[in-house]
Amino acid sequence: MFRLDQFGFRALWSPYFFIILLLLTLLYFAFLFRHQKRVEEEGLSKRQGVLFVFSVLLLYLIKGSPLDLLGHLMFTFHMVQMALLYLLLPPLFIAAVPDWLWKRIIGLPFVKPAFRLFTKPILALVLFNGLFSFYHVPFIFDFVKTNVFYHELYTAVLFFFAIIMWWPLVNRVEEESELSGLKKIAYLIADSILLTPACALIIFSGKPLYQTYLSGELWVKSLHLCVPADMLASLGPIDPEVFQIMPPLYDQQLGGVIMKLLQEIIYGSVLIYVFREWYRKETEEPDPGL
């Protein structure tokens, strides 16, 4: 029978990860309190504070809640994770950090050159969408999904490039803004198009692509990424089919469809926001002929 509680509390709720996120949140607000004068002068809205806490909670939901375990049991939940982690969380995180703090981070000598290079719009689009698509090549996926080190490394790198990809669209640091108005709209449309081939491959494949969800041996290896070894050993032999509520091919196709739907919802919301901002600025600018 499909029972998640047999994997134990640590696998379901990742208490150590929760503690790490809590400490990071406390450090963030402690840093702001230490620089209270700067905050008063250059600002930190209540909205940004709430948004930062919400971003941390969302990260915990994605990587620390039962959703993380479900992502190893079924491909559908894996794609939900991908959409939330790389398409929803980055713009929220960018908006949650004050502009003056972003300037301080970007201004670091070892950060500035790389950041300026990678946030070039075309390069940012190609790198993120290329890495996302590359990740879902079957043999790459199976290798990364069954190796703790490479999984954590690839997740971190892809999240970094997700930040890079979203930066030209949502950052409010004036010195770093390279896109405005209709260019942002074109950028977002191009981003949506570049992500489509990977989703299409997953949706329209006539057979299951990923052995991680088919092979018992690889499936158990993938569980080591989120289930403590002692708990996994106590379960004895387990069959991935026990945790599949639909055939693997349907699970894979549903995952691709959900990814594409969430992408369109998120991108559509950002598109409306960008269009409204552009329209507001256009209508507020004085007529140069007056």
Salt bridges, closest charged atoms under 4 A:
ASP5 OD1 - ARG3 NH2 3.05
GLU42 OE2 - ARG38 NE 2.37
ASP68 OD1 - LYS63 NZ 3.97
GLU152 OE2 - HIS151 ND1 3.54
GLU175 OE2 - LYS103 NZ 3.76
GLU176 OE2 - ARG116 NH2 3.00
GLU178 OE2 - LYS120 NZ 3.65
ASP230 OD2 - ARG10 NH2 3.01
GLU264 OE2 - LYS260 NZ 3.24
GLU277 OE1 - ARG280 NH2 2.99
GLU284 OE1 - ARG280 NH1 3.33
